[in-house]
Amino acid sequence: MATITLEYDARNTVAKKFIDLILSMPIFTVKKEETNKVPSDETEIKNSLHKSLNQAMEIKRTKSVKGLKKLDEIL
């Protein structure tokens, strides 16, 4: 089995119809995305914000600014 990757302008109606035509043929299948992909920028931002909020709560709780260095590392 061979695999190809296609890039196309999703706003181009001819390209969309061509992709639909290919996918309508039983000889082709769509491969599911792999789950071990690198996280997206949005995921990384959400994780950084979560870590930052946890660090801020720890600083507020302990009244210690030692965690500020770690906060800079997170961002």
mmCIF file of the N, C-alpha and C atoms, coordinates in Angstrom:
data_MODEL
# 
_entry.id   MODEL 
# 
loop_
_atom_site.group_PDB 
_atom_site.id 
_atom_site.type_symbol 
_atom_site.label_atom_id 
_atom_site.label_alt_id 
_atom_site.label_comp_id 
_atom_site.label_asym_id 
_atom_site.label_entity_id 
_atom_site.label_seq_id 
_atom_site.pdbx_PDB_ins_code 
_atom_site.Cartn_x 
_atom_site.Cartn_y 
_atom_site.Cartn_z 
_atom_site.occupancy 
_atom_site.B_iso_or_equiv 
_atom_site.pdbx_formal_charge 
_atom_site.auth_seq_id 
_atom_site.auth_comp_id 
_atom_site.auth_asym_id 
_atom_site.auth_atom_id 
_atom_site.pdbx_PDB_model_num 
ATOM 1   N N  . MET A 1 1  ? 0.855   -1.172 0.000  1.00 0.00 ? 1  MET A N  1 
ATOM 2   C CA . MET A 1 1  ? 0.000   0.000  0.000  1.00 0.00 ? 1  MET A CA 1 
ATOM 3   C C  . MET A 1 1  ? 0.899   1.232  0.000  1.00 0.00 ? 1  MET A C  1 
ATOM 4   N N  . ALA A 1 2  ? 0.608   2.197  -0.843 1.00 0.00 ? 2  ALA A N  1 
ATOM 5   C CA . ALA A 1 2  ? 1.362   3.449  -0.924 1.00 0.00 ? 2  ALA A CA 1 
ATOM 6   C C  . ALA A 1 2  ? 0.531   4.569  -0.316 1.00 0.00 ? 2  ALA A C  1 
ATOM 7   N N  . THR A 1 3  ? 1.209   5.589  0.186  1.00 0.00 ? 3  THR A N  1 
ATOM 8   C CA . THR A 1 3  ? 0.543   6.729  0.803  1.00 0.00 ? 3  THR A CA 1 
ATOM 9   C C  . THR A 1 3  ? 0.994   8.010  0.123  1.00 0.00 ? 3  THR A C  1 
ATOM 10  N N  . ILE A 1 4  ? 0.044   8.902  -0.137 1.00 0.00 ? 4  ILE A N  1 
ATOM 11  C CA . ILE A 1 4  ? 0.381   10.220 -0.661 1.00 0.00 ? 4  ILE A CA 1 
ATOM 12  C C  . ILE A 1 4  ? -0.251  11.280 0.235  1.00 0.00 ? 4  ILE A C  1 
ATOM 13  N N  . THR A 1 5  ? 0.332   12.458 0.230  1.00 0.00 ? 5  THR A N  1 
ATOM 14  C CA . THR A 1 5  ? -0.214  13.592 0.955  1.00 0.00 ? 5  THR A CA 1 
ATOM 15  C C  . THR A 1 5  ? -0.507  14.687 -0.061 1.00 0.00 ? 5  THR A C  1 
ATOM 16  N N  . LEU A 1 6  ? -1.706  15.226 -0.008 1.00 0.00 ? 6  LEU A N  1 
ATOM 17  C CA . LEU A 1 6  ? -2.102  16.269 -0.945 1.00 0.00 ? 6  LEU A CA 1 
ATOM 18  C C  . LEU A 1 6  ? -2.315  17.580 -0.205 1.00 0.00 ? 6  LEU A C  1 
ATOM 19  N N  . GLU A 1 7  ? -1.855  18.656 -0.814 1.00 0.00 ? 7  GLU A N  1 
ATOM 20  C CA . GLU A 1 7  ? -2.158  19.987 -0.316 1.00 0.00 ? 7  GLU A CA 1 
ATOM 21  C C  . GLU A 1 7  ? -2.896  20.718 -1.420 1.00 0.00 ? 7  GLU A C  1 
ATOM 22  N N  . TYR A 1 8  ? -3.949  21.417 -1.040 1.00 0.00 ? 8  TYR A N  1 
ATOM 23  C CA . TYR A 1 8  ? -4.731  22.143 -2.034 1.00 0.00 ? 8  TYR A CA 1 
ATOM 24  C C  . TYR A 1 8  ? -5.433  23.303 -1.367 1.00 0.00 ? 8  TYR A C  1 
ATOM 25  N N  . ASP A 1 9  ? -5.871  24.253 -2.173 1.00 0.00 ? 9  ASP A N  1 
ATOM 26  C CA . ASP A 1 9  ? -6.621  25.403 -1.680 1.00 0.00 ? 9  ASP A CA 1 
ATOM 27  C C  . ASP A 1 9  ? -8.043  24.940 -1.386 1.00 0.00 ? 9  ASP A C  1 
ATOM 28  N N  . ALA A 1 10 ? -8.406  24.908 -0.132 1.00 0.00 ? 10 ALA A N  1 
ATOM 29  C CA . ALA A 1 10 ? -9.722  24.406 0.268  1.00 0.00 ? 10 ALA A CA 1 
ATOM 30  C C  . ALA A 1 10 ? -10.852 25.300 -0.231 1.00 0.00 ? 10 ALA A C  1 
ATOM 31  N N  . ARG A 1 11 ? -10.540 26.496 -0.688 1.00 0.00 ? 11 ARG A N  1 
ATOM 32  C CA . ARG A 1 11 ? -11.565 27.390 -1.229 1.00 0.00 ? 11 ARG A CA 1 
ATOM 33  C C  . ARG A 1 11 ? -11.770 27.182 -2.723 1.00 0.00 ? 11 ARG A C  1 
ATOM 34  N N  . ASN A 1 12 ? -10.896 26.411 -3.354 1.00 0.00 ? 12 ASN A N  1 
ATOM 35  C CA . ASN A 1 12 ? -10.977 26.164 -4.786 1.00 0.00 ? 12 ASN A CA 1 
ATOM 36  C C  . ASN A 1 12 ? -11.996 25.058 -5.038 1.00 0.00 ? 12 ASN A C  1 
ATOM 37  N N  . THR A 1 13 ? -13.087 25.404 -5.691 1.00 0.00 ? 13 THR A N  1 
ATOM 38  C CA . THR A 1 13 ? -14.172 24.428 -5.895 1.00 0.00 ? 13 THR A CA 1 
ATOM 39  C C  . THR A 1 13 ? -13.759 23.279 -6.805 1.00 0.00 ? 13 THR A C  1 
ATOM 40  N N  . VAL A 1 14 ? -12.921 23.546 -7.792 1.00 0.00 ? 14 VAL A N  1 
ATOM 41  C CA . VAL A 1 14 ? -12.459 22.478 -8.691 1.00 0.00 ? 14 VAL A CA 1 
ATOM 42  C C  . VAL A 1 14 ? -11.620 21.476 -7.906 1.00 0.00 ? 14 VAL A C  1 
ATOM 43  N N  . ALA A 1 15 ? -10.726 21.993 -7.062 1.00 0.00 ? 15 ALA A N  1 
ATOM 44  C CA . ALA A 1 15 ? -9.882  21.110 -6.250 1.00 0.00 ? 15 ALA A CA 1 
ATOM 45  C C  . ALA A 1 15 ? -10.742 20.275 -5.304 1.00 0.00 ? 15 ALA A C  1 
ATOM 46  N N  . LYS A 1 16 ? -11.742 20.894 -4.680 1.00 0.00 ? 16 LYS A N  1 
ATOM 47  C CA . LYS A 1 16 ? -12.616 20.164 -3.765 1.00 0.00 ? 16 LYS A CA 1 
ATOM 48  C C  . LYS A 1 16 ? -13.385 19.066 -4.488 1.00 0.00 ? 16 LYS A C  1 
ATOM 49  N N  . LYS A 1 17 ? -13.886 19.387 -5.680 1.00 0.00 ? 17 LYS A N  1 
ATOM 50  C CA . LYS A 1 17 ? -14.631 18.377 -6.446 1.00 0.00 ? 17 LYS A CA 1 
ATOM 51  C C  . LYS A 1 17 ? -13.713 17.229 -6.872 1.00 0.00 ? 17 LYS A C  1 
ATOM 52  N N  . PHE A 1 18 ? -12.478 17.555 -7.207 1.00 0.00 ? 18 PHE A N  1 
ATOM 53  C CA . PHE A 1 18 ? -11.520 16.523 -7.593 1.00 0.00 ? 18 PHE A CA 1 
ATOM 54  C C  . PHE A 1 18 ? -11.217 15.599 -6.412 1.00 0.00 ? 18 PHE A C  1 
ATOM 55  N N  . ILE A 1 19 ? -11.015 16.176 -5.241 1.00 0.00 ? 19 ILE A N  1 
ATOM 56  C CA . ILE A 1 19 ? -10.778 15.367 -4.030 1.00 0.00 ? 19 ILE A CA 1 
ATOM 57  C C  . ILE A 1 19 ? -11.998 14.497 -3.748 1.00 0.00 ? 19 ILE A C  1 
ATOM 58  N N  . ASP A 1 20 ? -13.189 15.075 -3.853 1.00 0.00 ? 20 ASP A N  1 
ATOM 59  C CA . ASP A 1 20 ? -14.419 14.296 -3.640 1.00 0.00 ? 20 ASP A CA 1 
ATOM 60  C C  . ASP A 1 20 ? -14.519 13.134 -4.626 1.00 0.00 ? 20 ASP A C  1 
ATOM 61  N N  . LEU A 1 21 ? -14.141 13.386 -5.875 1.00 0.00 ? 21 LEU A N  1 
ATOM 62  C CA . LEU A 1 21 ? -14.168 12.334 -6.892 1.00 0.00 ? 21 LEU A CA 1 
ATOM 63  C C  . LEU A 1 21 ? -13.208 11.202 -6.520 1.00 0.00 ? 21 LEU A C  1 
ATOM 64  N N  . ILE A 1 22 ? -12.006 11.555 -6.134 1.00 0.00 ? 22 ILE A N  1 
ATOM 65  C CA . ILE A 1 22 ? -11.014 10.531 -5.752 1.00 0.00 ? 22 ILE A CA 1 
ATOM 66  C C  . ILE A 1 22 ? -11.522 9.720  -4.559 1.00 0.00 ? 22 ILE A C  1 
ATOM 67  N N  . LEU A 1 23 ? -12.046 10.418 -3.556 1.00 0.00 ? 23 LEU A N  1 
ATOM 68  C CA . LEU A 1 23 ? -12.497 9.725  -2.348 1.00 0.00 ? 23 LEU A CA 1 
ATOM 69  C C  . LEU A 1 23 ? -13.755 8.900  -2.573 1.00 0.00 ? 23 LEU A C  1 
ATOM 70  N N  . SER A 1 24 ? -14.492 9.184  -3.638 1.00 0.00 ? 24 SER A N  1 
ATOM 71  C CA . SER A 1 24 ? -15.702 8.403  -3.913 1.00 0.00 ? 24 SER A CA 1 
ATOM 72  C C  . SER A 1 24 ? -15.368 7.038  -4.522 1.00 0.00 ? 24 SER A C  1 
ATOM 73  N N  . MET A 1 25 ? -14.149 6.886  -4.995 1.00 0.00 ? 25 MET A N  1 
ATOM 74  C CA . MET A 1 25 ? -13.736 5.611  -5.584 1.00 0.00 ? 25 MET A CA 1 
ATOM 75  C C  . MET A 1 25 ? -13.342 4.643  -4.472 1.00 0.00 ? 25 MET A C  1 
ATOM 76  N N  . PRO A 1 26 ? -13.818 3.409  -4.549 1.00 0.00 ? 26 PRO A N  1 
ATOM 77  C CA . PRO A 1 26 ? -13.543 2.442  -3.481 1.00 0.00 ? 26 PRO A CA 1 
ATOM 78  C C  . PRO A 1 26 ? -12.075 1.999  -3.405 1.00 0.00 ? 26 PRO A C  1 
ATOM 79  N N  . ILE A 1 27 ? -11.272 2.351  -4.375 1.00 0.00 ? 27 ILE A N  1 
ATOM 80  C CA . ILE A 1 27 ? -9.872  1.923  -4.356 1.00 0.00 ? 27 ILE A CA 1 
ATOM 81  C C  . ILE A 1 27 ? -9.000  2.836  -3.498 1.00 0.00 ? 27 ILE A C  1 
ATOM 82  N N  . PHE A 1 28 ? -9.557  3.959  -3.048 1.00 0.00 ? 28 PHE A N  1 
ATOM 83  C CA . PHE A 1 28 ? -8.812  4.880  -2.202 1.00 0.00 ? 28 PHE A CA 1 
ATOM 84  C C  . PHE A 1 28 ? -9.438  4.940  -0.814 1.00 0.00 ? 28 PHE A C  1 
ATOM 85  N N  . THR A 1 29 ? -8.602  5.129  0.195  1.00 0.00 ? 29 THR A N  1 
ATOM 86  C CA . THR A 1 29 ? -9.080  5.297  1.566  1.00 0.00 ? 29 THR A CA 1 
ATOM 87  C C  . THR A 1 29 ? -8.373  6.489  2.201  1.00 0.00 ? 29 THR A C  1 
ATOM 88  N N  . VAL A 1 30 ? -9.008  7.042  3.202  1.00 0.00 ? 30 VAL A N  1 
ATOM 89  C CA . VAL A 1 30 ? -8.416  8.149  3.953  1.00 0.00 ? 30 VAL A CA 1 
ATOM 90  C C  . VAL A 1 30 ? -7.763  7.566  5.196  1.00 0.00 ? 30 VAL A C  1 
ATOM 91  N N  . LYS A 1 31 ? -6.501  7.882  5.368  1.00 0.00 ? 31 LYS A N  1 
ATOM 92  C CA . LYS A 1 31 ? -5.768  7.392  6.526  1.00 0.00 ? 31 LYS A CA 1 
ATOM 93  C C  . LYS A 1 31 ? -6.001  8.343  7.697  1.00 0.00 ? 31 LYS A C  1 
ATOM 94  N N  . LYS A 1 32 ? -6.295  7.787  8.850  1.00 0.00 ? 32 LYS A N  1 
ATOM 95  C CA . LYS A 1 32 ? -6.502  8.590  10.055 1.00 0.00 ? 32 LYS A CA 1 
ATOM 96  C C  . LYS A 1 32 ? -5.183  9.231  10.455 1.00 0.00 ? 32 LYS A C  1 
ATOM 97  N N  . GLU A 1 33 ? -5.279  10.415 11.067 1.00 0.00 ? 33 GLU A N  1 
ATOM 98  C CA . GLU A 1 33 ? -4.080  11.092 11.540 1.00 0.00 ? 33 GLU A CA 1 
ATOM 99  C C  . GLU A 1 33 ? -3.456  10.293 12.676 1.00 0.00 ? 33 GLU A C  1 
ATOM 100 N N  . GLU A 1 34 ? -2.140  10.326 12.730 1.00 0.00 ? 34 GLU A N  1 
ATOM 101 C CA . GLU A 1 34 ? -1.442  9.624  13.797 1.00 0.00 ? 34 GLU A CA 1 
ATOM 102 C C  . GLU A 1 34 ? -1.629  10.377 15.104 1.00 0.00 ? 34 GLU A C  1 
ATOM 103 N N  . THR A 1 35 ? -1.745  9.629  16.197 1.00 0.00 ? 35 THR A N  1 
ATOM 104 C CA . THR A 1 35 ? -2.001  10.246 17.492 1.00 0.00 ? 35 THR A CA 1 
ATOM 105 C C  . THR A 1 35 ? -0.744  10.772 18.161 1.00 0.00 ? 35 THR A C  1 
ATOM 106 N N  . ASN A 1 36 ? 0.428   10.396 17.682 1.00 0.00 ? 36 ASN A N  1 
ATOM 107 C CA . ASN A 1 36 ? 1.660   10.848 18.330 1.00 0.00 ? 36 ASN A CA 1 
ATOM 108 C C  . ASN A 1 36 ? 2.248   12.070 17.635 1.00 0.00 ? 36 ASN A C  1 
ATOM 109 N N  . LYS A 1 37 ? 1.389   12.929 17.141 1.00 0.00 ? 37 LYS A N  1 
ATOM 110 C CA . LYS A 1 37 ? 1.837   14.137 16.464 1.00 0.00 ? 37 LYS A CA 1 
ATOM 111 C C  . LYS A 1 37 ? 2.342   15.155 17.484 1.00 0.00 ? 37 LYS A C  1 
ATOM 112 N N  . VAL A 1 38 ? 3.137   16.081 17.014 1.00 0.00 ? 38 VAL A N  1 
ATOM 113 C CA . VAL A 1 38 ? 3.617   17.171 17.851 1.00 0.00 ? 38 VAL A CA 1 
ATOM 114 C C  . VAL A 1 38 ? 2.426   18.068 18.170 1.00 0.00 ? 38 VAL A C  1 
ATOM 115 N N  . PRO A 1 39 ? 2.299   18.514 19.425 1.00 0.00 ? 39 PRO A N  1 
ATOM 116 C CA . PRO A 1 39 ? 1.157   19.349 19.774 1.00 0.00 ? 39 PRO A CA 1 
ATOM 117 C C  . PRO A 1 39 ? 1.132   20.642 18.963 1.00 0.00 ? 39 PRO A C  1 
ATOM 118 N N  . SER A 1 40 ? -0.059  21.130 18.705 1.00 0.00 ? 40 SER A N  1 
ATOM 119 C CA . SER A 1 40 ? -0.189  22.367 17.959 1.00 0.00 ? 40 SER A CA 1 
ATOM 120 C C  . SER A 1 40 ? 0.208   23.554 18.824 1.00 0.00 ? 40 SER A C  1 
ATOM 121 N N  . ASP A 1 41 ? 0.397   24.686 18.184 1.00 0.00 ? 41 ASP A N  1 
ATOM 122 C CA . ASP A 1 41 ? 0.734   25.908 18.921 1.00 0.00 ? 41 ASP A CA 1 
ATOM 123 C C  . ASP A 1 41 ? -0.336  26.226 19.947 1.00 0.00 ? 41 ASP A C  1 
ATOM 124 N N  . GLU A 1 42 ? -1.596  26.011 19.590 1.00 0.00 ? 42 GLU A N  1 
ATOM 125 C CA . GLU A 1 42 ? -2.694  26.298 20.507 1.00 0.00 ? 42 GLU A CA 1 
ATOM 126 C C  . GLU A 1 42 ? -2.603  25.417 21.751 1.00 0.00 ? 42 GLU A C  1 
ATOM 127 N N  . THR A 1 43 ? -2.280  24.152 21.572 1.00 0.00 ? 43 THR A N  1 
ATOM 128 C CA . THR A 1 43 ? -2.136  23.241 22.705 1.00 0.00 ? 43 THR A CA 1 
ATOM 129 C C  . THR A 1 43 ? -0.976  23.670 23.583 1.00 0.00 ? 43 THR A C  1 
ATOM 130 N N  . GLU A 1 44 ? 0.132   24.050 22.975 1.00 0.00 ? 44 GLU A N  1 
ATOM 131 C CA . GLU A 1 44 ? 1.292   24.496 23.741 1.00 0.00 ? 44 GLU A CA 1 
ATOM 132 C C  . GLU A 1 44 ? 0.968   25.756 24.536 1.00 0.00 ? 44 GLU A C  1 
ATOM 133 N N  . ILE A 1 45 ? 0.216   26.681 23.936 1.00 0.00 ? 45 ILE A N  1 
ATOM 134 C CA . ILE A 1 45 ? -0.174  27.906 24.638 1.00 0.00 ? 45 ILE A CA 1 
ATOM 135 C C  . ILE A 1 45 ? -1.073  27.578 25.822 1.00 0.00 ? 45 ILE A C  1 
ATOM 136 N N  . LYS A 1 46 ? -2.046  26.686 25.601 1.00 0.00 ? 46 LYS A N  1 
ATOM 137 C CA . LYS A 1 46 ? -2.945  26.299 26.692 1.00 0.00 ? 46 LYS A CA 1 
ATOM 138 C C  . LYS A 1 46 ? -2.168  25.645 27.828 1.00 0.00 ? 46 LYS A C  1 
ATOM 139 N N  . ASN A 1 47 ? -1.227  24.766 27.497 1.00 0.00 ? 47 ASN A N  1 
ATOM 140 C CA . ASN A 1 47 ? -0.416  24.115 28.527 1.00 0.00 ? 47 ASN A CA 1 
ATOM 141 C C  . ASN A 1 47 ? 0.419   25.131 29.281 1.00 0.00 ? 47 ASN A C  1 
ATOM 142 N N  . SER A 1 48 ? 1.012   26.092 28.570 1.00 0.00 ? 48 SER A N  1 
ATOM 143 C CA . SER A 1 48 ? 1.816   27.128 29.217 1.00 0.00 ? 48 SER A CA 1 
ATOM 144 C C  . SER A 1 48 ? 0.972   27.977 30.149 1.00 0.00 ? 48 SER A C  1 
ATOM 145 N N  . LEU A 1 49 ? -0.239  28.332 29.696 1.00 0.00 ? 49 LEU A N  1 
ATOM 146 C CA . LEU A 1 49 ? -1.125  29.117 30.551 1.00 0.00 ? 49 LEU A CA 1 
ATOM 147 C C  . LEU A 1 49 ? -1.527  28.355 31.801 1.00 0.00 ? 49 LEU A C  1 
ATOM 148 N N  . HIS A 1 50 ? -1.808  27.073 31.628 1.00 0.00 ? 50 HIS A N  1 
ATOM 149 C CA . HIS A 1 50 ? -2.178  26.235 32.775 1.00 0.00 ? 50 HIS A CA 1 
ATOM 150 C C  . HIS A 1 50 ? -1.027  26.177 33.786 1.00 0.00 ? 50 HIS A C  1 
ATOM 151 N N  . LYS A 1 51 ? 0.182   25.950 33.292 1.00 0.00 ? 51 LYS A N  1 
ATOM 152 C CA . LYS A 1 51 ? 1.344   25.902 34.175 1.00 0.00 ? 51 LYS A CA 1 
ATOM 153 C C  . LYS A 1 51 ? 1.582   27.246 34.845 1.00 0.00 ? 51 LYS A C  1 
ATOM 154 N N  . SER A 1 52 ? 1.380   28.329 34.089 1.00 0.00 ? 52 SER A N  1 
ATOM 155 C CA . SER A 1 52 ? 1.574   29.668 34.641 1.00 0.00 ? 52 SER A CA 1 
ATOM 156 C C  . SER A 1 52 ? 0.578   29.947 35.759 1.00 0.00 ? 52 SER A C  1 
ATOM 157 N N  . LEU A 1 53 ? -0.673  29.574 35.554 1.00 0.00 ? 53 LEU A N  1 
ATOM 158 C CA . LEU A 1 53 ? -1.688  29.785 36.584 1.00 0.00 ? 53 LEU A CA 1 
ATOM 159 C C  . LEU A 1 53 ? -1.381  28.964 37.833 1.00 0.00 ? 53 LEU A C  1 
ATOM 160 N N  . ASN A 1 54 ? -0.948  27.734 37.646 1.00 0.00 ? 54 ASN A N  1 
ATOM 161 C CA . ASN A 1 54 ? -0.579  26.910 38.801 1.00 0.00 ? 54 ASN A CA 1 
ATOM 162 C C  . ASN A 1 54 ? 0.586   27.534 39.560 1.00 0.00 ? 54 ASN A C  1 
ATOM 163 N N  . GLN A 1 55 ? 1.563   28.050 38.823 1.00 0.00 ? 55 GLN A N  1 
ATOM 164 C CA . GLN A 1 55 ? 2.725   28.674 39.453 1.00 0.00 ? 55 GLN A CA 1 
ATOM 165 C C  . GLN A 1 55 ? 2.309   29.938 40.201 1.00 0.00 ? 55 GLN A C  1 
ATOM 166 N N  . ALA A 1 56 ? 1.405   30.724 39.605 1.00 0.00 ? 56 ALA A N  1 
ATOM 167 C CA . ALA A 1 56 ? 0.928   31.947 40.253 1.00 0.00 ? 56 ALA A CA 1 
ATOM 168 C C  . ALA A 1 56 ? 0.178   31.627 41.542 1.00 0.00 ? 56 ALA A C  1 
ATOM 169 N N  . MET A 1 57 ? -0.625  30.566 41.526 1.00 0.00 ? 57 MET A N  1 
ATOM 170 C CA . MET A 1 57 ? -1.345  30.163 42.735 1.00 0.00 ? 57 MET A CA 1 
ATOM 171 C C  . MET A 1 57 ? -0.367  29.715 43.822 1.00 0.00 ? 57 MET A C  1 
ATOM 172 N N  . GLU A 1 58 ? 0.703   29.020 43.409 1.00 0.00 ? 58 GLU A N  1 
ATOM 173 C CA . GLU A 1 58 ? 1.718   28.579 44.368 1.00 0.00 ? 58 GLU A CA 1 
ATOM 174 C C  . GLU A 1 58 ? 2.437   29.780 44.987 1.00 0.00 ? 58 GLU A C  1 
ATOM 175 N N  . ILE A 1 59 ? 2.751   30.777 44.178 1.00 0.00 ? 59 ILE A N  1 
ATOM 176 C CA . ILE A 1 59 ? 3.412   31.987 44.681 1.00 0.00 ? 59 ILE A CA 1 
ATOM 177 C C  . ILE A 1 59 ? 2.488   32.714 45.653 1.00 0.00 ? 59 ILE A C  1 
ATOM 178 N N  . LYS A 1 60 ? 1.217   32.829 45.300 1.00 0.00 ? 60 LYS A N  1 
ATOM 179 C CA . LYS A 1 60 ? 0.258   33.499 46.178 1.00 0.00 ? 60 LYS A CA 1 
ATOM 180 C C  . LYS A 1 60 ? 0.094   32.741 47.494 1.00 0.00 ? 60 LYS A C  1 
ATOM 181 N N  . ARG A 1 61 ? 0.068   31.418 47.398 1.00 0.00 ? 61 ARG A N  1 
ATOM 182 C CA . ARG A 1 61 ? -0.129  30.591 48.596 1.00 0.00 ? 61 ARG A CA 1 
ATOM 183 C C  . ARG A 1 61 ? 1.070   30.671 49.534 1.00 0.00 ? 61 ARG A C  1 
ATOM 184 N N  . THR A 1 62 ? 2.270   30.595 48.991 1.00 0.00 ? 62 THR A N  1 
ATOM 185 C CA . THR A 1 62 ? 3.475   30.559 49.822 1.00 0.00 ? 62 THR A CA 1 
ATOM 186 C C  . THR A 1 62 ? 4.053   31.947 50.096 1.00 0.00 ? 62 THR A C  1 
ATOM 187 N N  . LYS A 1 63 ? 3.549   32.967 49.399 1.00 0.00 ? 63 LYS A N  1 
ATOM 188 C CA . LYS A 1 63 ? 4.060   34.337 49.506 1.00 0.00 ? 63 LYS A CA 1 
ATOM 189 C C  . LYS A 1 63 ? 5.556   34.388 49.222 1.00 0.00 ? 63 LYS A C  1 
ATOM 190 N N  . SER A 1 64 ? 6.008   33.531 48.313 1.00 0.00 ? 64 SER A N  1 
ATOM 191 C CA . SER A 1 64 ? 7.410   33.452 47.931 1.00 0.00 ? 64 SER A CA 1 
ATOM 192 C C  . SER A 1 64 ? 7.536   33.766 46.448 1.00 0.00 ? 64 SER A C  1 
ATOM 193 N N  . VAL A 1 65 ? 8.553   34.563 46.094 1.00 0.00 ? 65 VAL A N  1 
ATOM 194 C CA . VAL A 1 65 ? 8.773   34.914 44.689 1.00 0.00 ? 65 VAL A CA 1 
ATOM 195 C C  . VAL A 1 65 ? 9.805   33.996 44.044 1.00 0.00 ? 65 VAL A C  1 
ATOM 196 N N  . LYS A 1 66 ? 10.208  32.952 44.719 1.00 0.00 ? 66 LYS A N  1 
ATOM 197 C CA . LYS A 1 66 ? 11.168  32.012 44.149 1.00 0.00 ? 66 LYS A CA 1 
ATOM 198 C C  . LYS A 1 66 ? 10.633  31.391 42.862 1.00 0.00 ? 66 LYS A C  1 
ATOM 199 N N  . GLY A 1 67 ? 9.352   31.254 42.759 1.00 0.00 ? 67 GLY A N  1 
ATOM 200 C CA . GLY A 1 67 ? 8.745   30.634 41.596 1.00 0.00 ? 67 GLY A CA 1 
ATOM 201 C C  . GLY A 1 67 ? 8.756   31.501 40.348 1.00 0.00 ? 67 GLY A C  1 
ATOM 202 N N  . LEU A 1 68 ? 9.106   32.769 40.481 1.00 0.00 ? 68 LEU A N  1 
ATOM 203 C CA . LEU A 1 68 ? 9.099   33.639 39.306 1.00 0.00 ? 68 LEU A CA 1 
ATOM 204 C C  . LEU A 1 68 ? 10.101  33.188 38.264 1.00 0.00 ? 68 LEU A C  1 
ATOM 205 N N  . LYS A 1 69 ? 11.228  32.663 38.671 1.00 0.00 ? 69 LYS A N  1 
ATOM 206 C CA . LYS A 1 69 ? 12.195  32.159 37.703 1.00 0.00 ? 69 LYS A CA 1 
ATOM 207 C C  . LYS A 1 69 ? 11.590  31.005 36.913 1.00 0.00 ? 69 LYS A C  1 
ATOM 208 N N  . LYS A 1 70 ? 10.885  30.132 37.585 1.00 0.00 ? 70 LYS A N  1 
ATOM 209 C CA . LYS A 1 70 ? 10.239  29.019 36.897 1.00 0.00 ? 70 LYS A CA 1 
ATOM 210 C C  . LYS A 1 70 ? 9.155   29.531 35.949 1.00 0.00 ? 70 LYS A C  1 
ATOM 211 N N  . LEU A 1 71 ? 8.451   30.574 36.325 1.00 0.00 ? 71 LEU A N  1 
ATOM 212 C CA . LEU A 1 71 ? 7.413   31.134 35.482 1.00 0.00 ? 71 LEU A CA 1 
ATOM 213 C C  . LEU A 1 71 ? 8.018   31.660 34.185 1.00 0.00 ? 71 LEU A C  1 
ATOM 214 N N  . ASP A 1 72 ? 9.152   32.310 34.256 1.00 0.00 ? 72 ASP A N  1 
ATOM 215 C CA . ASP A 1 72 ? 9.831   32.780 33.049 1.00 0.00 ? 72 ASP A CA 1 
ATOM 216 C C  . ASP A 1 72 ? 10.230  31.611 32.157 1.00 0.00 ? 72 ASP A C  1 
ATOM 217 N N  . GLU A 1 73 ? 10.659  30.534 32.758 1.00 0.00 ? 73 GLU A N  1 
ATOM 218 C CA . GLU A 1 73 ? 11.043  29.356 31.979 1.00 0.00 ? 73 GLU A CA 1 
ATOM 219 C C  . GLU A 1 73 ? 9.844   28.770 31.265 1.00 0.00 ? 73 GLU A C  1 
ATOM 220 N N  . ILE A 1 74 ? 8.692   28.799 31.914 1.00 0.00 ? 74 ILE A N  1 
ATOM 221 C CA . ILE A 1 74 ? 7.476   28.253 31.317 1.00 0.00 ? 74 ILE A CA 1 
ATOM 222 C C  . ILE A 1 74 ? 7.086   29.054 30.084 1.00 0.00 ? 74 ILE A C  1 
ATOM 223 N N  . LEU A 1 75 ? 7.148   30.377 30.197 1.00 0.00 ? 75 LEU A N  1 
ATOM 224 C CA . LEU A 1 75 ? 6.731   31.241 29.086 1.00 0.00 ? 75 LEU A CA 1 
ATOM 225 C C  . LEU A 1 75 ? 7.805   31.273 28.039 1.00 0.00 ? 75 LEU A C  1 
# 
